[in-house]
Amino acid sequence: MKKILYVAQREFIATAGTRAFIFGILVTPLVIGALILLIPRMSVQDAPAIAGTVAVIDPTGQITDGLSAYLEPARIEKRRQEAYERLQEAMPPALRSASGMKGRGGAAGPQAMASLLRRVPQLRVVRLEPGADAEAAKAALTSASDSEAQGGRVALVVVHLDAVQKPPGAARFGSYDLFVRAKLDDRVIEEIDDGVRDAIIGARVSQAGLDRAQIEDLTSVDKVSSKTVTAEGEGRTNEVLNQLIPMALMGLLLMSVLMSGQYLLTTTVEEKSNRVVEVLLSALSPMELMVGKILGQFAVGLLVLALYLGLGLVALLSFASLGLLDPALIVYLIVFYLLAYFSVGAFMAAVGSAVNELREAQGLMTPVMLVIMIPWFLWMPISRDPNSTLAVALTFVPPISNFVIMLRLASSTPPPIWQTLLAIAAGAAGVAASLWFAARVFRIGLLMYGKPPNFATLLRWARTG
């Protein structure tokens, strides 16, 4: 056992102590963490003041007034305030209180309010003559003197003649054209676009002799948030998180397994090609060397898993406190990482011992990688229907069972406990089979040189080893 631990320690230090590993693995979480801290601060900075005119060529004579009323600063601010309140209502109470938000009618956090409202644009609507030259009007958008700071022209709206009244025999109404100044804030463009459409709809309703307020009252229904009913009670349903959390957990598991397995394959091939393995075999047995290397790279993968899990731990715990994530999933993540790594890592160690260089390993690894990626290709149907026949069947097929069960456990309807325990048993059986196969191939392949083997050769080594 002491020899195995020596090999594991050497393998861990040789991999995790390199500059490439430190830069590639440790720097990435730091950059992501820095972005997490900086983006909220950047998002609350005041947007530049927008002041200018919106020119309108309106041959119908019914759009300009409605657009002017829609773009009044007071109405823009009111719409943004209403959007902010809808955002508050959609957020879970714990997250709302953590961000400084209150319920409808209450006080709101100043930073969150500034982030949503920004600085309201000061837009003035000017109607041009119906016969005005559209090309000349567009030229004003590129004029150096008509800058945003001077209150120059920021947009031009050209309303079609049939936008309000449909010509006889026409299949549908006409529309409008919108031209904007370069680099205009997209939120301002959206306000102008919404305003033109609102004014056209209002003009069409008036032209038809209908009451717009009554029509909107009849055709609008408040959107409600669905609630998930469980044995513990009712909780808010979050469709986005129901899709993203299973994918994130399975992706984290897959990344850790493949990364540590790739390091194991690379170091084994390098030691064999450099004849270092012959020196090592003079001091310990092939089994001790293989187990030590697997344990060392297991520790490397566990370090990677801990780094990225630690990066998202605050979010995970926050989701758990909101009832969106079961804390037991973190425990399951570690358990299935253990099973998945030893299944995949053992095979990578066997392949590394059988080839002479990394290029030769690609042909043997490609089928295995395709099998491991099956859960990633199927994550959407499995997460949407975690109790389907396909999902249940793949739960008991190692090594992909370790990834599929994580998808099902993190889904909105996790599997029964007996299926989880059976998946663990199937994963353990897969680990035993992988280690048995790898041990036999490893013992023969380490000192074999020359033509690279194929799968048939590996199976023959396993039978005779």
C-alpha positions, -999 to +999 in steps of 0.1 A: +000+000+000+029+024+007+042+019-028+008+026-043+005+059-022+040+069-034+030+065-070-003+083-064+016+112-047+041+114-075+013+113-102-007+141-084+024+164-080+036+157-116+002+168-130-012+194-106+022+210-100+029+220-136+024+256-148+001+245-175-023+229-150-022+258-127-028+283-155-054+263-173-073+249-143-069+275-116-069+307-136-103+299-153-123+298-120-106+330-109-115+348-142-151+335-139-153+346-102-139+381-112-166+384-139-193+374-114-181+402-091-176+428-119-207+423-141-233+433-114-213+465-107-209+473-144-246+467-150-257+494-125-237+521-141-257+549-156-262+547-193-253+577-214-281+603-217-301+601-249-316+633-262-327+639-297-355+640-322-375+613-339-385+624-374-418+609-388-430+609-424-467+601-418-489+602-449-518+589-429-517+618-404-527+595-375-494+581-362-473+610-351-494+621-321-497+586-308-459+580-311-452+614-294-474+604-264-458+570-262-423+584-260-430+610-233-403+606-206-429+602-179-446+573-198-413+556-205-404+558-168-438+544-158-434+514-182-399+507-168-413+509-133-440+484-141-415+461-158-394+463-126-424+454-104-432+424-126-396+413-123-399+415-085-430+394-085-414+367-107-384+364-083-384+339-054-388+358-020-354+348-007-336+360-038-357+391-039-348+400-003-311+392-010-310+416-039-327+444-019-361+441-037-395+444-020-429+435-031-453+456-052-457+491-037-427+487-014-393+502-014-367+488-039-330+485-036-314+516-052-289+497-072-315+473-086-338+503-095-310+521-112-301+489-132-335+487-146-347+523-150-314+538-162-316+573-175-348+579-193-343+591-229-355+626-238-370+621-273-390+647-292-412+636-321-412+658-352-435+653-381-421+660-416-442+669-446-459+638-461-441+644-494-407+648-477-377+631-494-369+600-473-333+599-485-327+635-475-343+628-441-320+598-437-290+619-445-296+639-413-289+607-393-253+607-405-247+645-401-218+653-377-238+683-364-268+662-355-250+645-326-268+629-297-254+653-272-268+683-292-303+668-294-300+660-331-320+635-351-316+599-337-343+581-358-365+584-388-399+566-391-415+563-426-451+551-422-466+534-453-498+549-467-517+516-461-505+511-426-538+523-410-564+516-437-563+484-457-567+491-495-597+472-511-586+437-521-554+438-501-546+407-480-531+427-451-522+461-438-491+479-447-463+486-422-435+511-417-397+516-420-374+526-392-340+541-397-317+549-367-284+567-361-253+545-358-245+531-324-279+542-309-287+524-277-307+493-285-332+501-256-340+534-273-345+516-306-369+492-289-388+521-273-393+538-307-402+505-325-428+497-298-441+532-299-447+531-337-465+498-335-486+510-306-496+541-325-505+522-356-526+497-337-544+526-320-550+543-353-564+511-368-587+505-339-600+541-341-605+538-379-627+507-373-648+526-347-638+503-318-629+510-282-593+500-277-595+499-239-624+475-242-606+453-267-574+451-246-596+443-215-612+414-234-580+400-250-556+403-221-551+376-194-526+380-166-498+354-168-494+333-136-465+313-124-470+276-121-464+260-087-448+226-082-466+205-056-444+181-035-448+162-003-431+192+015-456+217+001-459+240-029-430+258-045-425+281-075-417+263-108-387+276-126-386+262-162-351+276-170-335+262-139-352+229-144-333+226-177-300+242-167-293+225-133-293+189-147-271+200-176-247+219-153-243+190-129-238+164-156-214+187-174-194+192-143-192+155-138-183+148-174-156+175-175-139+163-143-139+127-155-126+134-190-100+158-178-085+135-152-088+105-175-069+124-202-041+133-179-039+096-169-037+085-205-011+112-214+013+104-184+011+067-190+019+070-227+048+094-220+063+072-193+061+042-216+076+060-246+104+074-224+111+040-209+105+054-174+080+026-168+108+000-170+126+017-141+093+019-121+086-018-127+119-028-112+106-014-079+069-023-079+044-045-096+023-035-126-008-036-105+007-013-079+018+011-106-017+011-122-036+016-090-012+043-079-016+062-112-053+059-111-055+072-075-032+101-082-052+113-112-084+107-092-071+133-067-064+156-096-099+152-109-113+157-074-093+189-072-108+201-105-143+191-093-138+209-060-126+241-077-155+244-101-180+232-075-166+257-050-170+284-076-207+277-079-212+265-044-228+299-033-252+297-062-259+260-055-266+267-018-288+297-028-308+275-051-311+249-023-324+276+001-350+285-025-361+249-029-347+247-064-319+222-056-316+193-032-284+196-012-281+158-015-272+163-051-237+175-041-232+142-023-245+122-053-222+142-075-191+131-056-203+095-054-209+092-092-177+110-099-159+083-080-177+056-100-174+073-134-137+081-130-126+046-120-146+032-149-133+056-175-098+061-159-091+023-158-098+020-195-076+051-203-048+036-182-051+003-202-051+022-235-021+043-224-001+011-215-009-005-249+002+023-273+035+039-280+024+075-286-008+096-282-016+095-319-020+057-317-044+061-288-070+081-308-083+052-327-090+032-295-104+062-276-129+075-302-155+048-297-153+051-259-157+089-261-187+085-283-203+062-257-195+085-229-210+115-247-244+097-252-259+113-220-248+147-232-265+142-266-297+130-248-297+155-219-327+174-232-351+145-236-339+128-204-342+160-183-377+167-198-389+131-193-366+115-166-389+085-161-391+075-198-382+040-208-350+052-224-339+072-193-346+043-170-329+017-192-297+039-195-296+043-157-284+007-153-259+006-182-224+015-170-204+037-175-230+061-189-253+052-160-233+075-138-241+105-160-277+096-167-286+092-131-272+127-123-295+141-150-325+123-135-316+132-099-314+169-108-346+169-128-380+181-117-391+145-110-361+125-095-361+087-097-372+065-068-345+057-043-343+020-054-333+031-089-306+054-075-292+026-053-294+001-082-275+026-104-248+029-078-246-009-077-244-010-115-217+016-115-197-004-089-200-035-111-188-014-140-158-003-120-149-039-110-151-050-147-131-020-159-104-025-133-102-063-141-099-055-178-074-027-173-052-047-149-047-075-174-041-052-203-018-030-183+004-059-172+010-070-208+009-037-226+035-018-205+064-037-220+050-042-255+064-021-283+059-020-320+026-021-339-003-005-319-030-030-309-067-029-318-097-038-297-094-075-306-058-075-294-068-059-261-095-085-256-070-113-262-046-097-237-074-095-212-083-132-216-047-144-214-035-119-188 
